[in-house]
Protein backbone atom coordinates (compact mmCIF):
# COMPACT_ATOMS: atom_id res chain seq x y z
CA UNK A 1 0.00 0.00 0.00
CA UNK A 2 1.24 3.47 -0.79
CA UNK A 3 0.70 6.08 1.87
CA UNK A 4 1.49 9.75 1.82
CA UNK A 5 2.08 12.25 4.55
CA UNK A 6 1.15 15.91 4.42
CA UNK A 7 4.06 16.55 2.06
CA UNK A 8 5.46 13.16 1.25
CA UNK A 9 4.85 9.74 -0.22
CA UNK A 10 5.21 6.84 2.19
CA UNK A 11 5.72 3.42 0.72
CA UNK A 12 5.18 -0.19 1.66
CA UNK A 13 6.39 -2.91 -0.60
CA UNK A 14 5.21 -5.54 -2.97
CA UNK A 15 7.10 -7.74 -5.37
CA UNK A 16 5.28 -9.60 -8.12
CA UNK A 17 2.01 -8.85 -6.30
CA UNK A 18 3.21 -10.65 -3.17
CA UNK A 19 3.82 -8.88 0.10
CA UNK A 20 7.43 -9.18 1.22
CA UNK A 21 8.11 -9.17 4.93
CA UNK A 22 10.81 -9.94 7.43
CA UNK A 23 10.51 -10.57 11.15
CA UNK A 24 12.75 -8.29 13.21
CA UNK A 25 14.28 -9.10 16.56
CA UNK A 26 11.32 -7.55 18.38
CA UNK A 27 8.71 -9.36 16.34
CA UNK A 28 7.45 -6.45 14.24
CA UNK A 29 7.09 -6.59 10.47
CA UNK A 30 9.20 -4.60 8.03
CA UNK A 31 8.13 -3.88 4.46
CA UNK A 32 10.53 -2.97 1.70
CA UNK A 33 9.98 -0.78 -1.32
CA UNK A 34 9.97 -1.98 -4.94
CA UNK A 35 13.76 -1.83 -4.95
CA UNK A 36 14.65 -4.84 -2.85
CA UNK A 37 18.23 -4.73 -1.57
CA UNK A 38 19.53 -8.05 -0.17
CA UNK A 39 22.16 -6.09 1.77
CA UNK A 40 19.44 -4.05 3.47
CA UNK A 41 17.12 -6.58 5.15
CA UNK A 42 15.72 -4.05 7.65
CA UNK A 43 14.09 -1.76 5.09
CA UNK A 44 13.91 2.04 5.34
CA UNK A 45 11.79 4.69 7.06
CA UNK A 46 10.31 7.32 4.71
CA UNK A 47 8.57 10.66 5.22
CA UNK A 48 8.41 13.97 3.36
CA UNK A 49 10.60 12.82 0.51
CA UNK A 50 13.31 11.50 2.84
CA UNK A 51 14.20 7.85 3.43
CA UNK A 52 16.69 6.72 6.05
CA UNK A 53 17.90 3.42 7.43
CA UNK A 54 16.30 2.38 10.73
CA UNK A 55 18.61 3.29 13.59
CA UNK A 56 18.81 0.74 16.41
CA UNK A 57 19.28 1.91 19.98
CA UNK A 58 22.51 -0.01 20.48
CA UNK A 59 25.63 2.09 21.08
CA UNK A 60 28.86 0.78 19.60
CA UNK A 61 31.82 1.01 21.97
CA UNK A 62 35.06 -0.63 22.99
CA UNK A 63 34.24 -2.92 25.91
CA UNK A 64 37.84 -2.67 27.07
CA UNK A 65 37.22 1.02 27.74
CA UNK A 66 34.05 1.17 29.87
CA UNK A 67 34.07 4.96 29.93
CA UNK A 68 33.57 4.93 26.15
CA UNK A 69 30.36 2.93 26.58
CA UNK A 70 28.66 5.63 28.61
CA UNK A 71 26.01 7.25 26.35
CA UNK A 72 26.24 10.99 25.84
CA UNK A 73 23.35 13.35 26.55
CA UNK A 74 22.64 13.47 22.80
CA UNK A 75 22.51 9.66 22.66
CA UNK A 76 20.15 9.54 25.62
CA UNK A 77 17.82 12.08 24.03
CA UNK A 78 17.80 10.44 20.60
CA UNK A 79 17.31 6.96 22.04
CA UNK A 80 14.43 8.06 24.28
CA UNK A 81 10.81 7.85 23.21
CA UNK A 82 10.12 11.60 23.22
CA UNK A 83 13.50 12.79 21.92
CA UNK A 84 13.21 12.03 18.18
CA UNK A 85 9.51 12.89 18.13
CA UNK A 86 10.14 16.31 19.64
CA UNK A 87 13.01 16.77 17.19
CA UNK A 88 10.77 16.00 14.22
CA UNK A 89 8.09 18.25 15.67
CA UNK A 90 10.69 21.01 15.80
CA UNK A 91 11.45 20.36 12.12
CA UNK A 92 7.75 20.75 11.31
CA UNK A 93 7.69 24.07 13.17
CA UNK A 94 10.72 25.26 11.22
CA UNK A 95 9.04 24.32 7.94
CA UNK A 96 5.99 26.29 9.02
CA UNK A 97 8.05 29.50 9.25
CA UNK A 98 8.90 29.32 5.53
CA UNK A 99 5.54 30.69 4.39
CA UNK A 100 5.17 33.89 6.43
CA UNK A 101 8.88 34.64 6.05
CA UNK A 102 8.55 34.13 2.31
CA UNK A 103 5.80 36.75 2.27
CA UNK A 104 8.00 39.10 4.33
CA UNK A 105 10.89 38.68 1.89
CA UNK A 106 8.62 39.43 -1.06
CA UNK A 107 7.64 42.76 0.50
CA UNK A 108 11.23 44.02 0.22
CA UNK A 109 12.74 41.92 -2.56
CA UNK A 110 11.66 40.62 -5.95
CA UNK A 111 10.50 37.00 -5.45
CA UNK A 112 13.27 35.81 -7.77
CA UNK A 113 15.94 37.59 -5.71
CA UNK A 114 14.62 36.27 -2.38
CA UNK A 115 14.34 32.67 -3.60
CA UNK A 116 17.70 32.80 -5.37
CA UNK A 117 19.49 34.07 -2.24
CA UNK A 118 17.80 31.42 -0.10
CA UNK A 119 18.76 28.58 -2.43
CA UNK A 120 22.32 29.90 -2.78
CA UNK A 121 22.81 29.84 0.99
CA UNK A 122 21.32 26.35 1.26
CA UNK A 123 23.49 25.04 -1.56
CA UNK A 124 26.63 26.48 0.06
CA UNK A 125 25.72 24.95 3.42
CA UNK A 126 25.13 21.51 1.86
CA UNK A 127 27.99 21.69 -0.66
CA UNK A 128 30.21 19.26 1.33
CA UNK A 129 27.66 16.53 0.52
CA UNK A 130 27.31 17.40 -3.16
CA UNK A 131 30.07 15.10 -4.41
CA UNK A 132 29.08 12.25 -2.10
CA UNK A 133 26.15 11.43 -4.36
CA UNK A 134 26.17 7.94 -5.84
CA UNK A 135 27.04 8.29 -9.53
CA UNK A 136 24.11 6.22 -10.73
CA UNK A 137 21.69 8.62 -9.03
CA UNK A 138 23.09 11.77 -10.66
CA UNK A 139 20.76 12.01 -13.71
CA UNK A 140 17.66 11.33 -11.62
CA UNK A 141 18.81 13.75 -8.91
CA UNK A 142 19.25 16.51 -11.49
CA UNK A 143 15.75 15.89 -12.84
CA UNK A 144 14.40 15.86 -9.31
CA UNK A 145 16.11 19.18 -8.65
CA UNK A 146 14.14 20.74 -11.50
CA UNK A 147 10.86 19.75 -9.84
CA UNK A 148 12.17 20.99 -6.49
CA UNK A 149 12.92 24.34 -8.13
CA UNK A 150 9.40 24.38 -9.58
CA UNK A 151 8.02 23.99 -6.07
CA UNK A 152 10.12 26.77 -4.56
CA UNK A 153 9.59 29.19 -7.45
CA UNK A 154 5.81 28.78 -7.60
CA UNK A 155 5.61 28.95 -3.79
CA UNK A 156 7.43 32.29 -3.81
CA UNK A 157 5.22 33.67 -6.58
CA UNK A 158 2.02 32.44 -4.89
CA UNK A 159 3.00 34.28 -1.69
CA UNK A 160 2.78 37.55 -3.63
CA UNK A 161 -0.96 37.11 -4.26
CA UNK A 162 -2.42 35.00 -1.45
CA UNK A 163 -1.86 34.51 2.27
CA UNK A 164 0.97 32.30 3.60
CA UNK A 165 -1.52 30.03 5.38
CA UNK A 166 -3.47 29.49 2.18
CA UNK A 167 -0.30 28.70 0.22
CA UNK A 168 0.66 26.15 2.87
CA UNK A 169 -2.77 24.51 2.98
CA UNK A 170 -3.03 24.26 -0.81
CA UNK A 171 0.53 22.93 -0.89
CA UNK A 172 -0.68 19.94 1.11
CA UNK A 173 -2.38 18.82 -2.10
CA UNK A 174 0.62 16.53 -2.54
CA UNK A 175 -1.82 13.95 -1.17
CA UNK A 176 -3.33 14.09 -4.66
CA UNK A 177 -0.08 14.34 -6.62
CA UNK A 178 1.75 11.33 -5.20
CA UNK A 179 -1.04 8.75 -5.77
CA UNK A 180 -1.49 10.10 -9.31
CA UNK A 181 2.21 9.48 -9.97
CA UNK A 182 1.92 5.99 -8.49
CA UNK A 183 -0.81 5.20 -11.02
CA UNK A 184 0.81 6.90 -14.02
CA UNK A 185 4.40 5.77 -13.45
CA UNK A 186 4.32 2.71 -11.21
CA UNK A 187 1.00 1.41 -12.59
CA UNK A 188 -0.11 0.55 -9.08
CA UNK A 189 -3.62 -0.52 -8.21
CA UNK A 190 -5.21 2.50 -6.54
CA UNK A 191 -8.72 1.08 -6.28
CA UNK A 192 -10.69 2.04 -3.21
CA UNK A 193 -10.61 -1.59 -2.01
CA UNK A 194 -6.81 -1.77 -2.09
CA UNK A 195 -6.00 1.82 -1.11
CA UNK A 196 -8.92 3.14 0.98
CA UNK A 197 -6.71 5.54 2.95
CA UNK A 198 -5.62 7.25 -0.28
CA UNK A 199 -9.23 7.75 -1.37
CA UNK A 200 -10.16 9.13 2.05
CA UNK A 201 -7.20 11.52 2.03
CA UNK A 202 -7.92 12.65 -1.54
CA UNK A 203 -11.61 13.22 -0.79
CA UNK A 204 -10.87 15.26 2.33
CA UNK A 205 -8.22 17.26 0.49
CA UNK A 206 -10.46 18.07 -2.50
CA UNK A 207 -13.33 19.14 -0.24
CA UNK A 208 -10.94 21.14 1.94
CA UNK A 209 -9.40 22.98 -1.00
CA UNK A 210 -12.90 23.56 -2.40
CA UNK A 211 -14.08 25.13 0.87
CA UNK A 212 -10.89 27.17 1.12
CA UNK A 213 -11.24 28.52 -2.42
CA UNK A 214 -14.97 28.68 -3.12
CA UNK A 215 -16.81 29.19 0.16
CA UNK A 216 -17.42 32.84 1.05
CA UNK A 217 -18.45 32.95 4.74
CA UNK A 218 -19.76 36.51 4.30
CA UNK A 219 -22.26 35.41 1.66
CA UNK A 220 -21.34 38.42 -0.47
CA UNK A 221 -20.28 36.37 -3.48
CA UNK A 222 -23.14 35.13 -5.71
CA UNK A 223 -23.05 31.44 -6.59
CA UNK A 224 -22.70 32.38 -10.26
CA UNK A 225 -19.43 34.17 -9.49
CA UNK A 226 -17.97 31.75 -6.96
CA UNK A 227 -15.28 30.49 -9.33
CA UNK A 228 -14.11 34.04 -9.98
CA UNK A 229 -12.45 33.92 -6.55
CA UNK A 230 -9.79 31.56 -7.89
CA UNK A 231 -6.82 33.60 -9.06
CA UNK A 232 -3.27 33.21 -10.32
CA UNK A 233 -1.91 32.83 -6.79
CA UNK A 234 -4.18 29.85 -6.14
CA UNK A 235 -3.04 28.16 -9.35
CA UNK A 236 0.61 28.77 -8.46
CA UNK A 237 0.06 27.36 -4.97
CA UNK A 238 -1.32 24.14 -6.48
CA UNK A 239 1.56 24.04 -8.97
CA UNK A 240 3.80 24.21 -5.90
CA UNK A 241 2.21 20.94 -4.73
CA UNK A 242 2.87 19.40 -8.15
CA UNK A 243 6.53 20.43 -8.02
CA UNK A 244 7.19 19.29 -4.46
CA UNK A 245 5.00 16.19 -4.78
CA UNK A 246 6.89 15.03 -7.88
CA UNK A 247 10.18 15.84 -6.17
CA UNK A 248 9.21 13.79 -3.10
CA UNK A 249 8.08 10.91 -5.29
CA UNK A 250 11.38 10.80 -7.22
CA UNK A 251 13.48 11.40 -4.10
CA UNK A 252 11.97 8.52 -2.19
CA UNK A 253 12.54 6.17 -5.11
CA UNK A 254 16.22 7.15 -5.12
CA UNK A 255 16.65 6.99 -1.36
CA UNK A 256 14.90 3.65 -1.07
CA UNK A 257 17.16 2.24 -3.75
CA UNK A 258 20.30 3.68 -2.14
CA UNK A 259 19.62 4.51 1.53
CA UNK A 260 21.84 7.04 3.26
CA UNK A 261 21.79 9.51 0.36
CA UNK A 262 19.39 12.05 1.90
CA UNK A 263 21.92 14.86 2.29
CA UNK A 264 23.72 14.38 -1.06
CA UNK A 265 20.39 14.32 -2.91
CA UNK A 266 19.23 17.41 -1.03
CA UNK A 267 22.50 19.14 -1.94
CA UNK A 268 21.85 18.44 -5.63
CA UNK A 269 18.24 19.61 -5.34
CA UNK A 270 19.07 22.99 -3.80
CA UNK A 271 22.04 23.48 -6.14
CA UNK A 272 19.85 22.92 -9.20
CA UNK A 273 17.23 25.20 -7.63
CA UNK A 274 19.86 27.90 -7.07
CA UNK A 275 20.95 27.66 -10.72
CA UNK A 276 17.40 27.87 -12.06
CA UNK A 277 16.60 30.75 -9.70
CA UNK A 278 19.64 32.61 -11.02
CA UNK A 279 18.24 32.21 -14.53
CA UNK A 280 14.90 33.43 -13.17
CA UNK A 281 16.62 36.55 -11.77
CA UNK A 282 18.13 37.32 -15.18
CA UNK A 283 14.78 36.81 -16.91
CA UNK A 284 13.00 38.90 -14.28
CA UNK A 285 14.74 42.03 -15.53
CA UNK A 286 15.65 43.69 -12.23
CA UNK A 287 19.40 43.11 -12.53
CA UNK A 288 21.09 46.39 -13.41
CA UNK A 289 18.20 48.60 -12.30
CA UNK A 290 18.64 51.33 -9.68
CA UNK A 291 19.04 49.85 -6.20
CA UNK A 292 19.23 46.26 -7.46
CA UNK A 293 22.83 45.90 -6.25
CA UNK A 294 21.43 45.28 -2.76
CA UNK A 295 19.10 42.52 -3.91
CA UNK A 296 21.82 39.89 -4.04
CA UNK A 297 24.24 38.33 -1.58
CA UNK A 298 26.22 39.53 0.25
CA UNK A 299 25.18 43.16 -0.31
CA UNK A 300 21.66 42.72 1.09
CA UNK A 301 23.21 41.85 4.47
CA UNK A 302 24.67 45.35 4.71
CA UNK A 303 21.65 47.34 3.52
CA UNK A 304 19.80 48.73 6.55
CA UNK A 305 16.53 48.91 4.61
CA UNK A 306 16.68 45.16 3.92
CA UNK A 307 17.60 43.91 7.40
CA UNK A 308 14.32 42.04 7.94
CA UNK A 309 14.40 40.47 4.48
CA UNK A 310 18.08 39.54 4.87
CA UNK A 311 17.39 37.87 8.23
CA UNK A 312 14.53 35.91 6.62
CA UNK A 313 16.84 34.83 3.77
CA UNK A 314 19.46 33.62 6.26
CA UNK A 315 16.85 31.76 8.33
CA UNK A 316 15.09 30.05 5.41
CA UNK A 317 18.32 29.25 3.59
CA UNK A 318 20.43 27.94 6.45
CA UNK A 319 17.88 26.79 9.02
CA UNK A 320 14.68 25.62 7.34
CA UNK A 321 16.27 24.34 4.11
CA UNK A 322 19.74 23.06 5.09
CA UNK A 323 19.75 22.38 8.85
CA UNK A 324 16.24 20.96 8.82
CA UNK A 325 17.34 18.09 6.59
CA UNK A 326 19.88 17.08 9.26
CA UNK A 327 17.12 17.20 11.86
CA UNK A 328 14.77 15.07 9.74
CA UNK A 329 17.30 12.38 8.88
CA UNK A 330 18.33 12.13 12.55
CA UNK A 331 14.79 11.81 13.87
CA UNK A 332 13.27 9.59 11.17
CA UNK A 333 15.53 6.63 11.86
CA UNK A 334 14.20 6.48 15.41
CA UNK A 335 10.46 6.18 14.74
CA UNK A 336 7.76 4.73 12.53
CA UNK A 337 6.82 6.29 9.20
CA UNK A 338 3.19 6.54 10.33
CA UNK A 339 4.19 8.57 13.38
CA UNK A 340 6.42 10.80 11.27
CA UNK A 341 3.64 11.49 8.80
CA UNK A 342 1.31 12.63 11.59
CA UNK A 343 3.93 14.95 13.11
CA UNK A 344 4.87 16.49 9.77
CA UNK A 345 1.19 16.96 8.88
CA UNK A 346 1.11 19.80 11.41
CA UNK A 347 3.21 22.06 9.14
CA UNK A 348 0.23 24.01 7.67
CA UNK A 349 -1.03 24.69 11.19
CA UNK A 350 2.31 26.19 12.18
CA UNK A 351 2.36 28.23 8.97
CA UNK A 352 -1.09 29.62 9.81
CA UNK A 353 -0.07 30.37 13.39
CA UNK A 354 3.08 32.25 12.38
CA UNK A 355 1.16 34.14 9.68
CA UNK A 356 -1.33 35.27 12.34
CA UNK A 357 1.41 36.27 14.80
CA UNK A 358 3.84 37.95 12.40
CA UNK A 359 1.60 39.27 9.63
CA UNK A 360 -1.69 39.72 11.55
CA UNK A 361 -3.43 37.52 9.00
CA UNK A 362 -7.19 37.29 9.50
CA UNK A 363 -8.95 33.96 9.05
CA UNK A 364 -12.52 33.33 8.00
CA UNK A 365 -14.73 30.29 8.46
CA UNK A 366 -13.57 28.98 5.08
CA UNK A 367 -9.95 29.04 6.29
CA UNK A 368 -10.74 27.15 9.49
CA UNK A 369 -12.99 24.55 7.85
CA UNK A 370 -10.91 24.09 4.70
CA UNK A 371 -7.64 24.02 6.62
CA UNK A 372 -8.97 21.45 9.10
CA UNK A 373 -10.13 19.17 6.26
CA UNK A 374 -6.74 19.41 4.53
CA UNK A 375 -4.86 18.59 7.73
CA UNK A 376 -7.28 15.68 8.29
CA UNK A 377 -6.38 14.48 4.78
CA UNK A 378 -2.72 14.52 5.74
CA UNK A 379 -3.44 12.56 8.92
CA UNK A 380 -5.59 10.05 7.02
CA UNK A 381 -2.55 8.92 5.04
CA UNK A 382 -1.08 7.37 8.20
CA UNK A 383 -3.96 4.87 8.37
CA UNK A 384 -3.56 1.23 7.39
CA UNK A 385 -5.70 -0.71 4.95
CA UNK A 386 -6.84 -2.95 7.79
CA UNK A 387 -8.26 0.09 9.60
CA UNK A 388 -11.05 0.13 7.01
CA UNK A 389 -12.09 -3.52 7.41
CA UNK A 390 -15.06 -2.55 9.58
CA UNK A 391 -16.22 -0.09 6.93
CA UNK A 392 -16.06 -2.70 4.18
CA UNK A 393 -17.88 -5.20 6.38
CA UNK A 394 -20.74 -2.70 6.75
CA UNK A 395 -20.87 -2.56 2.97
CA UNK A 396 -21.08 -6.34 2.86
CA UNK A 397 -17.55 -6.79 1.51
CA UNK A 398 -16.38 -8.79 4.49
CA UNK A 399 -12.86 -7.35 4.71
CA UNK A 400 -9.73 -8.92 3.24
CA UNK A 401 -10.08 -12.13 1.34
CA UNK A 402 -7.50 -14.86 1.15
CA UNK A 403 -6.29 -13.82 -2.29
CA UNK A 404 -5.39 -10.28 -1.22
CA UNK A 405 -2.10 -9.51 0.52
CA UNK A 406 -2.65 -8.46 4.09
CA UNK A 407 -2.05 -4.86 5.08
CA UNK A 408 0.43 -4.85 7.90
CA UNK A 409 2.52 -2.13 9.54
CA UNK A 410 4.91 -0.68 6.99
CA UNK A 411 7.75 0.20 9.28
CA UNK A 412 9.91 -1.17 12.01
CA UNK A 413 8.89 -0.69 15.62
CA UNK A 414 11.30 1.54 17.51
CA UNK A 415 9.69 1.55 20.92
HELIX and SHEET records of a PDB file:
HELIX    1   1 UNK A   66  UNK A   69  5                                   4    
HELIX    2   2 UNK A   73  UNK A   78  1                                   6    
HELIX    3   3 UNK A   81  UNK A  108  1                                  28    
HELIX    4   4 UNK A  111  UNK A  126  1                                  16    
HELIX    5   5 UNK A  127  UNK A  132  5                                   6    
HELIX    6   6 UNK A  135  UNK A  137  5                                   3    
HELIX    7   7 UNK A  138  UNK A  161  1                                  24    
HELIX    8   8 UNK A  164  UNK A  171  1                                   8    
HELIX    9   9 UNK A  174  UNK A  184  1                                  11    
HELIX   10  10 UNK A  196  UNK A  214  1                                  19    
HELIX   11  11 UNK A  223  UNK A  229  5                                   7    
HELIX   12  12 UNK A  232  UNK A  257  1                                  26    
HELIX   13  13 UNK A  262  UNK A  284  1                                  23    
HELIX   14  14 UNK A  292  UNK A  294  5                                   3    
HELIX   15  15 UNK A  299  UNK A  302  5                                   4    
HELIX   16  16 UNK A  304  UNK A  306  5                                   3    
HELIX   17  17 UNK A  307  UNK A  314  1                                   8    
HELIX   18  18 UNK A  315  UNK A  323  3                                   9    
HELIX   19  19 UNK A  324  UNK A  332  1                                   9    
HELIX   20  20 UNK A  337  UNK A  344  1                                   8    
HELIX   21  21 UNK A  347  UNK A  359  1                                  13    
HELIX   22  22 UNK A  365  UNK A  380  1                                  16    
HELIX   23  23 UNK A  385  UNK A  388  5                                   4    
HELIX   24  24 UNK A  389  UNK A  394  1                                   6    
SHEET    1   A 2 UNK A   2  UNK A   5  0                                        
SHEET    2   A 2 UNK A   8  UNK A  11 -1                                        
SHEET    1   B 2 UNK A  14  UNK A  15  0                                        
SHEET    2   B 2 UNK A  18  UNK A  19 -1                                        
SHEET    1   C 2 UNK A  22  UNK A  23  0                                        
SHEET    2   C 2 UNK A  29  UNK A  30 -1                                        
SHEET    1   D 2 UNK A  44  UNK A  47  0                                        
SHEET    2   D 2 UNK A  50  UNK A  53 -1                                        
END                                                                             
